[in-house]
Amino acid sequence: MDATAATPFSTLIRTASHQQHTEAESSAFMGDLLGGRLGVDAYTRYTEQLWFVYRALEEGARKLADDPVAGPFIRPELMRTAELERDLAHLRGADWREGLEPLPATAAYAARVAECARDWPAGYVAHHYTRYLGDLSGGQIIRDRAERTWGFARKGDGVRFYVFEGIANPASFKRDYRELLDAVEVDDLEKQRIVDECRRAFALNTAVFRELGEEFPLSA
């Protein structure tokens, strides 16, 4: 616990979940997607899965706006559901909701997010952090590759999920976000539980990638 107390919480979270973060980023599916080896159908399926997760995140956010722990993280400029729905309308057509189903791993991921939003606001912060800071960072690589590979208009329909129009300076925003993490008023035991939930969030995300990889295997 001494190390926990001496280390900024944002640093503790980042370093403690580094291995799981790396595993998620290096999944076969994401490697194939970013490498241009998969078609737009795989990108569409991935975007569908994101919609289920972010719907859970942002439905939870509405209930947590006044919560002393989670409330400060609820920022309207981060919200992604409307952008995902616009992307899905572009990718799947006006009837994009028809036949839309989550993968089993996605359903489990969304259910865990909803459970934390309902019962454990500090745990919800772990999921909020792993998703939105990732979108502001590595998500931009996905946007760039998608534009180049499938010809989407720059920051246009199909990649709007990755465009944060309300955030003029992402680097500054991320610094402010980490300061919010450092200021979270919970004890060291609860901080460790949040760190553990971050690891769980990355594991849930990796499971989604694994199932996407099974659905879109590259032929030998």
N, C-alpha and C positions, 0 to 999 in steps of 0.2 A: 504493500500500500504506500510505502514511502515514495517509490518511483512514480506511482500514479499521482501523488500529491505534488511532486516537483515538476512534472511534465505538463505542458499545456494540453488541455483535453483534446483539442483539434489534432495535435501532433500524435497523441496516444492513439486516437482512432485511426489515423492514417497509417501509422506504422504497424499497429496490431492487425489490421485487416489487409496488409500489403500482399500476403501470399494468396488470399482468396481473390483479391482484386486482379492479380496477375493471372490466376487460373481462368477467371471469367474472360479477360481480354484475349487470352491465348487459346480459346476454345476453337475446335476445328471449324464449326459453323461460322463464327465471326471471322476467322482467318480466310475462309473461302469467300465470304461475302465481301470483305474489304479487298481481297485479291482479285475481284472481278470474275471469279470462277463460277458464280451462281447467277441465275437469272432474276429478273425483277419480281417473279413470283415468290422467290425466297425472301426478298426484301419486303414484299407485301405481307407475307405471313409473319415476319418478325414485327412489322408495324402493328399488325392485329394484336399480337401478344402484349405489346406495350400499352395498347388502349385498355386492356383489362386491368393491368397493374396501376396505371395512372388514374383510372376511374376510381379504384379503391383508395389511392392516395388522396385524391382531391375531394372525394365525398367525405373522407375522414377529416380533411382540413377544415371543412365548414363547421364541424363540431368542436374543433380544437382552437379556434381563433382566440378565445379568451383564456385558454389554459396557461398557467404560469410557466410551465416548462416548454411545451410545444408551440404555444401561441406566437412567440417572437419569430419563429421560422416560417410562419404562414404568410407568404408574400405573393400578392396577386400576379406580379410580373413573372413568377416562375410557372404558373399554371399551364399545363400542356394539353389537357383533354380536348379543348376546342380545336387546337392545331392538329392533333392526331385525327380528329374527325374530318377535318378538311383534307388532310392527306389521304385518309381512307376513301373519301368520296372521289378523289382523283385517281386512286389506285384501283378501286373496286367498283366505282360507279355510284350513282345516286342511291341505289338499294344496298349500300355497303353493309348494312347491319344483317341482311338476310343470310342465314347460314353461318354467321360468325360464331365460332366456338373457340374457347381457350384450350390449349394443350393441358394435359393433367398437371404438369409442372407449373404452368401459368396460373391455373386455378388455385393451386396450393400457395403460390406466391401472393396472389391477390387476397386470398383468405387470411394469410398471416398479417398482411398490411392492415386489413380491416379489423382484425382482432386487436392489434396494437392500438389502432386509432380509438377503438371502443374501450379497451380495458387498461392500456398502459401508454400514456402519452410520451414518456421518455423513450420507450421502444419505438414508437412512431417516428421520433426524431432520427433514430438510426436509419430507418428506411428512407426518410426524407433526404438525409445527407447522402446516402449511397446513390440515390437516383439523380437528384438535381445537380449535385456538383459534378457527377459524371457526365450529365448532359451538357453542362457548360464547358467541359474539358474534352474528353475523348469523343463525345457526341459530334463535335465539329469535324472530326476526321471522317466519321460515317457520312455526314452531310456532303462533304467534299467528294468522297468516293462515289456516292450515289448520283450526284450531279454529273460527274465525269462518265460513270459507267452506263447509266440509263437515260441520260439526257434531260434530266429535270432542269427547269429554269433555276438559275442561281437564287437560292433562298425562296423558291417558289413552291407551288403546290407539289406535294410529294415529299418535300423535306422541311415543311414548315415546323414540324415538331422540334427541329434543332435550331430554330431561329427565335431568339429571345429579343423581340423588338423593344421590350420595356427595360432592357438592361444595356445601357450605353457602353459601360466599361466592365466586361466580365471579370477581369483581373481584380478590380477594386471590389466588385460585388463578392467575389470569393473570399477576399480578405475580410470583409465585413461579416460574412457568414461564419468564418472560422472564429472571429471574435465572439460571435453569439455562442458558438460551441464552448469556447473557453469560459464564458460567463454562466453557463448552465448551473443552476443552484440545486445540485443533488450531491449526496455524499459519495465517497469513493467506491463503496460497494455498488451503488446504483450506476456510477460511471462504468464500472467493469461490466455490469449487465448490459449497458448500452453498447459497449465495445463488442460483447459477445453477439448482440443482435445484429450489429454491422456484419460480422462474419457470417451470420445466418442469412442475411440479406444477399450477400455475394454468392453464397451456396445455392440459394433459391434461384438466383439469376443464372448461375452456371447450369443448373438443372434444366432451365428453359432452353438454353443454348444446346444442351445435349439432345433434348428431344427434337429441336429444330434440325440438328445435324442428322438425326435418324430419319427425319422426313425428307431432307434434301442431301442425301449422300452423293458424293462425287463418284462417277463411274470410274473404274480402274483404267 
